[in-house]
Amino acid sequence: MPRLTPVCLAASFALGFLAILLVGSFPAVAQERPRTLLELLFGNRKAPEQPAPAAPVKRKPKPKPKSSSIINIQTGKPDQPAQKLDTARHVLVIGDFMAGSVGDGLVDTFAGEPGVVIDQKTDGASGLVRSDHRDWVAALPGLLDDMKPAAVVVALGSNDRQKMAIDGSQEEFHTAKWTTEYERRVTELTSAAAKRQVPLFWVGAPPFQSPSLTADIVTINLMLRRQVEAAGGTFIDIWEGFIDAEGKFTATGSGVDGQQARLRGSDGVSLTKAGRAKAAFYVEKPLRRILGDTTAPAPLSTANPPMSDYGLPDLAMPSAPAPAAITRTEPISMTDPSLDGSNSLAARAAANANAPLAAPSARDRLVLQGETGTPPEGRVDDYKIRTK
């Protein structure tokens, strides 16, 4: 190992002493990170600054598709309520808040049919118990005479589980006197339409979230059904459409389109739009039997051919051609070998049946004489002895 000269030793001590001085003169730097000797002698060569990472680009949420109206495939335009005809038949709807829900559903159901008009004359707080608020028994005959509707739809009973004023006294709900008076009022209301030969449809109340209210509604529905049908009206029971598989109240259920939907409001009493449509669905079918052809959709212009329900022209079946004269022929025998390959009928061939054949066919020889004929040479049934 080479020995250091005094000059080299002196230079090393000088550099070390200088490094100690420099480190002491920069306490802040020493606290941050101890510098190397090369950094003290030749300076701190900073690494090239890296560019700051770019801020993440925020993606704009995709705009939600705007809801559009249902397009009528016949016109190609959004479906709008049809303009009602002057000769349209009117359907009168009366009753309490449940009648208002049924009436709204019927308005939507017949919105595209110009031959039907739904007239709502409902009062949400009315009933048959309190005649001081709205006396439907007294009001219905006047409505029938003025409007002359083709049918009347009634929904009453949801507000009737309360006391009734009878002969100056307040009778409790479901007592004998209360029941007798209530049935009388139902019969009188239904008979007002029957006397004018106006079909009447009475819509029963659905179950409610309150168990006590539901139990009372069951009793009222039974009385209504008995009295309405006895007076010539039609009772429409919608109970099954608003219960679950166990027969209990449910706020959700199948809508008229078969999809699950919320049918009842948060109060457990009112009906949502889907519930109103479902209640009207029960009334629609018997109502259409009364209205008949007036429920047809809006007529198209005479310049266009009539369209089917799918927006396509109706296909008219061509008239069937007149049946051609049938030529009857005699049957051909399938067992007579003499007719093999013949193009004549059995009746014509019978005249020549006894005539000898010029050259019997191979089939004739096989069937009549049992001759198989000479097989071709080399075939599997060629049993002749070959000689060289």
KEMAR-381814 format. One record per residue (C-alpha): residue number from 1; z, x, y. Coordinates in nm, 2 decimals. Layout:
<recs>
REC   nr       w       u       v
REC  NUM       Z       X       Y
...
</recs>
This chain:
<recs>
REC   nr       w       u       v
REC    1    0.00    0.00    0.00
REC    2   -0.09    0.15    0.34
REC    3    0.19    0.22    0.57
REC    4    0.19    0.06    0.92
REC    5    0.17    0.30    1.21
REC    6    0.42    0.28    1.49
REC    7    0.15    0.12    1.71
REC    8    0.09   -0.16    1.47
REC    9    0.46   -0.23    1.43
REC   10    0.51   -0.24    1.81
REC   11    0.22   -0.48    1.84
REC   12    0.36   -0.71    1.57
REC   13    0.70   -0.72    1.74
REC   14    0.54   -0.79    2.07
REC   15    0.35   -1.08    1.93
REC   16    0.65   -1.23    1.76
REC   17    0.86   -1.20    2.08
REC   18    0.58   -1.37    2.27
REC   19    0.57   -1.65    2.02
REC   20    0.94   -1.71    2.05
REC   21    0.91   -1.73    2.43
REC   22    0.62   -1.97    2.42
REC   23    0.80   -2.20    2.17
REC   24    1.11   -2.21    2.39
REC   25    0.91   -2.28    2.71
REC   26    0.76   -2.60    2.55
REC   27    1.05   -2.79    2.40
REC   28    0.86   -3.12    2.42
REC   29    0.58   -2.99    2.21
REC   30    0.81   -2.82    1.96
REC   31    0.99   -3.15    1.91
REC   32    0.66   -3.33    1.85
REC   33    0.52   -3.08    1.59
REC   34    0.58   -2.71    1.54
REC   35    0.27   -2.51    1.65
REC   36    0.12   -2.23    1.44
REC   37    0.07   -1.88    1.56
REC   38   -0.30   -1.92    1.59
REC   39   -0.25   -2.23    1.81
REC   40   -0.02   -2.03    2.04
REC   41   -0.27   -1.74    2.06
REC   42   -0.60   -1.91    2.08
REC   43   -0.51   -2.25    2.21
REC   44   -0.48   -2.60    2.04
REC   45   -0.82   -2.70    1.93
REC   46   -0.80   -3.07    1.91
REC   47   -0.99   -3.24    1.64
REC   48   -1.27   -3.46    1.76
REC   49   -1.14   -3.80    1.85
REC   50   -1.23   -4.06    1.60
REC   51   -1.37   -4.38    1.76
REC   52   -1.13   -4.67    1.76
REC   53   -1.19   -4.91    1.49
REC   54   -1.39   -5.21    1.61
REC   55   -1.20   -5.53    1.64
REC   56   -1.28   -5.78    1.37
REC   57   -1.54   -6.02    1.46
REC   58   -1.41   -6.37    1.46
REC   59   -1.64   -6.61    1.29
REC   60   -1.70   -6.93    1.46
REC   61   -1.61   -7.23    1.24
REC   62   -1.91   -7.41    1.12
REC   63   -1.96   -7.74    1.31
REC   64   -1.87   -8.04    1.11
REC   65   -2.16   -8.27    1.04
REC   66   -2.16   -8.56    1.27
REC   67   -2.11   -8.89    1.10
REC   68   -2.42   -9.10    1.10
REC   69   -2.48   -9.46    1.05
REC   70   -2.62   -9.59    0.72
REC   71   -3.00   -9.58    0.74
REC   72   -3.18   -9.89    0.65
REC   73   -3.45   -9.78    0.41
REC   74   -3.67  -10.07    0.51
REC   75   -3.68   -9.98    0.88
REC   76   -3.58   -9.61    0.88
REC   77   -3.33   -9.68    1.16
REC   78   -2.95   -9.71    1.16
REC   79   -2.84  -10.03    1.02
REC   80   -2.72  -10.27    1.29
REC   81   -2.57  -10.62    1.27
REC   82   -2.85  -10.87    1.22
REC   83   -2.93  -11.11    1.50
REC   84   -2.80  -11.45    1.39
REC   85   -3.04  -11.73    1.36
REC   86   -3.00  -12.06    1.55
REC   87   -3.01  -12.24    1.22
REC   88   -2.74  -12.01    1.07
REC   89   -2.46  -12.18    0.87
REC   90   -2.11  -12.13    0.99
REC   91   -1.80  -12.05    0.79
REC   92   -1.47  -12.14    0.95
REC   93   -1.17  -11.91    0.89
REC   94   -0.82  -12.04    0.99
REC   95   -0.46  -11.93    0.91
REC   96   -0.21  -11.65    0.98
REC   97   -0.25  -11.27    1.00
REC   98   -0.37  -11.26    0.64
REC   99   -0.65  -11.50    0.74
REC  100   -0.74  -11.26    1.02
REC  101   -0.78  -10.98    0.77
REC  102   -0.99  -11.19    0.54
REC  103   -1.20  -11.30    0.83
REC  104   -1.26  -10.94    0.95
REC  105   -1.37  -10.85    0.60
REC  106   -1.61  -11.14    0.58
REC  107   -1.76  -11.05    0.92
REC  108   -1.84  -10.70    0.79
REC  109   -1.97  -10.84    0.46
REC  110   -2.22  -11.08    0.62
REC  111   -2.30  -10.86    0.92
REC  112   -2.65  -10.79    0.80
REC  113   -2.73  -11.15    0.71
REC  114   -2.88  -11.36    0.99
REC  115   -2.82  -11.69    0.81
REC  116   -2.44  -11.67    0.81
REC  117   -2.19  -11.67    1.09
REC  118   -1.82  -11.62    1.04
REC  119   -1.61  -11.81    1.30
REC  120   -1.24  -11.69    1.31
REC  121   -0.98  -11.93    1.45
REC  122   -0.67  -11.75    1.33
REC  123   -0.32  -11.71    1.46
REC  124   -0.12  -11.42    1.32
REC  125    0.22  -11.58    1.37
REC  126    0.13  -11.93    1.25
REC  127    0.21  -12.11    0.93
REC  128    0.27  -12.45    0.78
REC  129    0.65  -12.45    0.84
REC  130    0.65  -12.43    1.22
REC  131    0.43  -12.70    1.37
REC  132    0.57  -12.63    1.72
REC  133    0.38  -12.30    1.74
REC  134    0.05  -12.40    1.58
REC  135    0.00  -12.73    1.40
REC  136   -0.29  -12.66    1.16
REC  137   -0.27  -13.01    1.00
REC  138   -0.34  -13.17    1.34
REC  139   -0.59  -12.90    1.45
REC  140   -0.82  -12.87    1.15
REC  141   -0.99  -13.21    1.17
REC  142   -1.10  -13.14    1.53
REC  143   -1.23  -12.80    1.43
REC  144   -1.43  -12.94    1.15
REC  145   -1.58  -13.22    1.36
REC  146   -1.68  -12.98    1.64
REC  147   -1.81  -12.69    1.45
REC  148   -1.94  -12.87    1.14
REC  149   -1.90  -12.56    0.92
REC  150   -2.06  -12.52    0.58
REC  151   -1.73  -12.41    0.44
REC  152   -1.37  -12.34    0.55
REC  153   -1.15  -12.05    0.44
REC  154   -0.77  -12.09    0.48
REC  155   -0.50  -11.82    0.43
REC  156   -0.15  -11.95    0.50
REC  157    0.19  -11.90    0.34
REC  158    0.28  -11.54    0.43
REC  159    0.50  -11.66    0.72
REC  160    0.64  -11.97    0.55
REC  161    0.96  -11.83    0.38
REC  162    1.18  -11.98    0.66
REC  163    1.37  -12.29    0.76
REC  164    1.17  -12.61    0.82
REC  165    1.25  -12.88    1.07
REC  166    1.25  -13.21    0.88
REC  167    1.38  -13.53    1.03
REC  168    1.59  -13.35    1.29
REC  169    1.75  -13.11    1.04
REC  170    1.68  -12.75    0.94
REC  171    1.61  -12.73    0.57
REC  172    1.65  -12.40    0.39
REC  173    1.35  -12.24    0.22
REC  174    1.28  -12.36   -0.14
REC  175    1.51  -12.65   -0.14
REC  176    1.40  -12.98   -0.29
REC  177    1.34  -13.14    0.05
REC  178    1.17  -12.83    0.19
REC  179    0.94  -12.81   -0.11
REC  180    0.84  -13.18   -0.09
REC  181    0.75  -13.16    0.28
REC  182    0.56  -12.83    0.23
REC  183    0.35  -12.97   -0.05
REC  184    0.27  -13.27    0.16
REC  185    0.14  -13.06    0.44
REC  186   -0.08  -12.85    0.21
REC  187   -0.23  -13.17    0.06
REC  188   -0.30  -13.32    0.40
REC  189   -0.46  -13.00    0.53
REC  190   -0.68  -12.97    0.22
REC  191   -0.77  -13.34    0.22
REC  192   -0.90  -13.31    0.58
REC  193   -1.18  -13.09    0.45
REC  194   -1.24  -13.30    0.14
REC  195   -1.29  -13.62    0.34
REC  196   -1.56  -13.45    0.54
REC  197   -1.72  -13.30    0.22
REC  198   -1.66  -12.95    0.35
REC  199   -1.58  -12.70    0.07
REC  200   -1.24  -12.54    0.12
REC  201   -1.13  -12.20   -0.01
REC  202   -0.76  -12.12    0.01
REC  203   -0.68  -11.75   -0.03
REC  204   -0.34  -11.67   -0.18
REC  205   -0.12  -11.40   -0.03
REC  206   -0.11  -11.05   -0.20
REC  207    0.22  -10.88   -0.30
REC  208    0.42  -10.70   -0.04
REC  209    0.63  -10.39   -0.04
REC  210    0.96  -10.58    0.00
REC  211    1.07  -10.71   -0.35
REC  212    1.24  -11.02   -0.20
REC  213    0.94  -11.11    0.00
REC  214    0.71  -11.06   -0.30
REC  215    0.93  -11.29   -0.51
REC  216    0.91  -11.57   -0.25
REC  217    0.53  -11.52   -0.21
REC  218    0.50  -11.58   -0.59
REC  219    0.67  -11.92   -0.55
REC  220    0.46  -12.01   -0.25
REC  221    0.13  -11.92   -0.43
REC  222    0.22  -12.14   -0.72
REC  223    0.28  -12.44   -0.49
REC  224   -0.04  -12.37   -0.30
REC  225   -0.25  -12.34   -0.61
REC  226   -0.12  -12.67   -0.76
REC  227   -0.16  -12.87   -0.44
REC  228   -0.50  -12.72   -0.33
REC  229   -0.67  -12.78   -0.66
REC  230   -0.52  -13.13   -0.69
REC  231   -0.67  -13.21   -0.35
REC  232   -1.02  -13.09   -0.44
REC  233   -1.00  -12.74   -0.29
REC  234   -1.05  -12.39   -0.45
REC  235   -0.76  -12.15   -0.47
REC  236   -0.86  -11.78   -0.47
REC  237   -0.61  -11.55   -0.62
REC  238   -0.63  -11.19   -0.49
REC  239   -0.30  -11.07   -0.64
REC  240   -0.45  -10.86   -0.91
REC  241   -0.65  -10.65   -0.66
REC  242   -0.33  -10.52   -0.49
REC  243   -0.10  -10.42   -0.78
REC  244   -0.09  -10.11   -1.00
REC  245   -0.11  -10.09   -1.38
REC  246    0.25  -10.20   -1.41
REC  247    0.20  -10.51   -1.20
REC  248    0.39  -10.37   -0.90
REC  249    0.30  -10.34   -0.53
REC  250    0.07  -10.04   -0.46
REC  251   -0.05   -9.92   -0.12
REC  252   -0.36   -9.75   -0.27
REC  253   -0.61   -9.87   -0.52
REC  254   -0.98   -9.92   -0.60
REC  255   -1.19  -10.02   -0.31
REC  256   -1.50  -10.24   -0.34
REC  257   -1.71   -9.92   -0.40
REC  258   -1.48   -9.82   -0.70
REC  259   -1.33   -9.53   -0.51
REC  260   -0.96   -9.48   -0.46
REC  261   -0.86   -9.59   -0.10
REC  262   -0.55   -9.69    0.09
REC  263   -0.54  -10.07    0.09
REC  264   -0.21  -10.15    0.28
REC  265   -0.07  -10.04    0.61
REC  266    0.25   -9.83    0.65
REC  267    0.45  -10.15    0.70
REC  268    0.37  -10.26    0.34
REC  269    0.24  -10.59    0.47
REC  270   -0.09  -10.55    0.66
REC  271   -0.42  -10.46    0.52
REC  272   -0.63  -10.16    0.60
REC  273   -1.01  -10.17    0.65
REC  274   -1.06  -10.10    0.28
REC  275   -0.80  -10.37    0.20
REC  276   -0.97  -10.63    0.42
REC  277   -1.30  -10.55    0.25
REC  278   -1.14  -10.60   -0.09
REC  279   -0.98  -10.93    0.01
REC  280   -1.31  -11.05    0.14
REC  281   -1.48  -10.95   -0.18
REC  282   -1.28  -11.21   -0.37
REC  283   -1.40  -11.48   -0.13
REC  284   -1.76  -11.36   -0.11
REC  285   -1.88  -11.47   -0.45
REC  286   -1.76  -11.83   -0.45
REC  287   -1.87  -11.86   -0.09
REC  288   -2.22  -11.75   -0.17
REC  289   -2.26  -12.02   -0.42
REC  290   -2.20  -12.27   -0.14
REC  291   -2.42  -12.10    0.12
REC  292   -2.71  -12.06   -0.12
REC  293   -3.04  -11.91    0.02
REC  294   -2.89  -11.87    0.37
REC  295   -2.73  -11.54    0.26
REC  296   -3.07  -11.37    0.23
REC  297   -3.12  -11.06    0.44
REC  298   -3.32  -11.06    0.76
REC  299   -3.68  -11.14    0.71
REC  300   -3.94  -10.88    0.77
REC  301   -4.25  -10.92    0.99
REC  302   -4.55  -11.09    0.83
REC  303   -4.75  -10.77    0.87
REC  304   -4.54  -10.60    0.61
REC  305   -4.53  -10.69    0.24
REC  306   -4.20  -10.82    0.11
REC  307   -3.96  -10.55    0.01
REC  308   -3.72  -10.54   -0.29
REC  309   -3.36  -10.43   -0.27
REC  310   -3.47  -10.07   -0.31
REC  311   -3.71  -10.07   -0.02
REC  312   -4.02  -10.09   -0.23
REC  313   -4.28  -10.36   -0.23
REC  314   -4.23  -10.62   -0.49
REC  315   -4.46  -10.56   -0.79
REC  316   -4.65  -10.88   -0.88
REC  317   -4.74  -10.90   -1.25
REC  318   -5.11  -10.98   -1.31
REC  319   -5.18  -11.32   -1.46
REC  320   -5.22  -11.30   -1.84
REC  321   -5.58  -11.33   -1.95
REC  322   -5.69  -11.64   -2.15
REC  323   -5.64  -11.58   -2.52
REC  324   -5.97  -11.48   -2.69
REC  325   -6.11  -11.68   -2.98
REC  326   -5.96  -11.55   -3.30
REC  327   -6.22  -11.46   -3.57
REC  328   -6.07  -11.50   -3.91
REC  329   -6.20  -11.29   -4.20
REC  330   -6.16  -11.30   -4.57
REC  331   -5.90  -11.06   -4.71
REC  332   -6.02  -10.73   -4.87
REC  333   -5.89  -10.65   -5.22
REC  334   -5.69  -10.33   -5.24
REC  335   -5.70  -10.31   -5.62
REC  336   -6.07  -10.35   -5.71
REC  337   -6.22  -10.00   -5.76
REC  338   -6.57  -10.13   -5.72
REC  339   -6.50  -10.17   -5.35
REC  340   -6.42   -9.80   -5.30
REC  341   -6.60   -9.68   -4.99
REC  342   -6.76  -10.02   -4.93
REC  343   -6.80  -10.16   -4.58
REC  344   -6.85  -10.51   -4.70
REC  345   -6.59  -10.79   -4.72
REC  346   -6.46  -10.91   -5.05
REC  347   -6.64  -11.24   -5.00
REC  348   -6.98  -11.07   -4.96
REC  349   -6.92  -10.82   -5.24
REC  350   -6.84  -11.10   -5.48
REC  351   -7.21  -11.20   -5.51
REC  352   -7.30  -10.85   -5.63
REC  353   -6.99  -10.79   -5.85
REC  354   -7.20  -10.82   -6.17
REC  355   -7.48  -10.60   -6.06
REC  356   -7.48  -10.26   -6.24
REC  357   -7.41   -9.96   -6.02
REC  358   -7.68   -9.71   -6.00
REC  359   -7.45   -9.41   -6.03
REC  360   -7.08   -9.47   -6.09
REC  361   -6.85   -9.27   -5.87
REC  362   -6.58   -9.02   -5.99
REC  363   -6.32   -9.28   -5.92
REC  364   -6.50   -9.54   -6.12
REC  365   -6.52   -9.30   -6.42
REC  366   -6.15   -9.22   -6.39
REC  367   -6.03   -9.58   -6.36
REC  368   -6.27   -9.76   -6.59
REC  369   -6.35   -9.50   -6.85
REC  370   -6.07   -9.25   -6.82
REC  371   -6.31   -8.96   -6.76
REC  372   -6.17   -8.68   -6.54
REC  373   -6.49   -8.50   -6.51
REC  374   -6.56   -8.13   -6.54
REC  375   -6.33   -7.93   -6.32
REC  376   -6.47   -7.65   -6.10
REC  377   -6.46   -7.31   -6.24
REC  378   -6.14   -7.12   -6.16
REC  379   -5.94   -7.43   -6.08
REC  380   -5.60   -7.46   -6.25
REC  381   -5.72   -7.74   -6.48
REC  382   -6.02   -7.54   -6.60
REC  383   -5.92   -7.49   -6.96
REC  384   -6.25   -7.38   -7.10
REC  385   -6.27   -7.06   -7.30
REC  386   -6.47   -6.80   -7.12
REC  387   -6.66   -6.55   -7.32
REC  388   -6.79   -6.22   -7.20
</recs>
